Amino acid sequence: MSNENKQEYDRQIVLDTETTGLEHRQGHRIIEIGCVELINRKLTGNNFHQYINPDREIDQGAIEVHGITNEFLADKPHFNDIWESMVSYLSGAELIIHNAAFDVGFLNAELEKVDPGLPKIAQICGVHDTLLQARKMFPGQRNDLDSLCRRYEINNSHRELHGALLDAEILADVYLAMTGGQASLSLDAAASTNTSTGAVRQAIDFASLSLPLAKASNEELENHVEWLERLNEKVEGQCVWARLNEKKQREQ
């Protein structure tokens, strides 16, 4: 499940859910929703996190995965109480989900229970599936979240059990790595920095340097554009550098 029109979104929501079981068609319900917000590929801290009373027993196998019990959820709100705030938070954004068919299926089933006339998730926001993306990027390899963390050297050692908000935070790191690397680069020439050994490294005074200016040739620029296009195709239109290049061309 992924956006076919490759619409560009400044606001993205990395989402994960925990449930009472594996199949919403068998009456299983959502018990936790966790979301982290990215604007222009930067975490904003504007997160959405909610535990939900499912009004049914949680499968023992599911408890072993996420550790959430019916006793813990007994005093939590029902989905009917939180759906409006959730929809308001998600509307207009692109959802980043690992195995989107699972989470979107559960979310749509919950909205259907509230009111069959409510719009589906894909009608209020875009959906990008990082599992489908990973399978195209790494065919024949394991592409679960833990495997992607190892592949991109993302530390998830604090993840003993699954949790919706924690998994959303980890997936945000994975998504940024899959679609162009780090979210931001901060270079402060005015400040000194500490090295890993504790020694102080003095900042370089760039104003005092005489640096040669080297410009790329037309051939090099053309090769660069071709490389970005190939990379963008491989990651299904999610390469941030290709987006920036397209934006620059439109502005010229």
Stockholm file with secondary structure:
# STOCKHOLM 1.0

chainA/1-252         MSNENKQEYDRQIVLDTETTGLEHRQGHRIIEIGCVELINRKLTGNNFHQYINPDREIDQGAIEVHGITNEFLADKPHFNDIWESMVSYLSGAELIIHNAAFDVGFLNAELEKVDPGLPKIAQICGVHDTLLQARKMFPGQRNDLDSLCRRYEINNSHRELHGALLDAEILADVYLAMTGGQASLSLDAAASTNTSTGAVRQAIDFASLSLPLAKASNEELENHVEWLERLNEKVEGQCVWARLNEKKQREQ
#=GR chainA/1-252 SS CBCSSCCCCSEEEEEEEEESSSCGGGTCCEEEEEEEEEETTEECSCCEEEECCCSSCCCHHHHHHHCCCHHHHTTSCCHHHHHHHHHHHHTTSEEEETTHHHHHHHHHHHHHHHCTTSCCHHHHSEEEEHHHHHHHHSTTSCCSHHHHHHHTTCCCTTCSSCCHHHHHHHHHHHHHHHTTSCSCCCCCTTSCEECTTSCEECCCCGGGCCCCCCCCCHHHHHHHHHHHHHHHHHTTTCCHHHHHHHHHHHHC
#=GC SS_cons         CBCSSCCCCSEEEEEEEEESSSCGGGTCCEEEEEEEEEETTEECSCCEEEECCCSSCCCHHHHHHHCCCHHHHTTSCCHHHHHHHHHHHHTTSEEEETTHHHHHHHHHHHHHHHCTTSCCHHHHSEEEEHHHHHHHHSTTSCCSHHHHHHHTTCCCTTCSSCCHHHHHHHHHHHHHHHTTSCSCCCCCTTSCEECTTSCEECCCCGGGCCCCCCCCCHHHHHHHHHHHHHHHHHTTTCCHHHHHHHHHHHHC
//
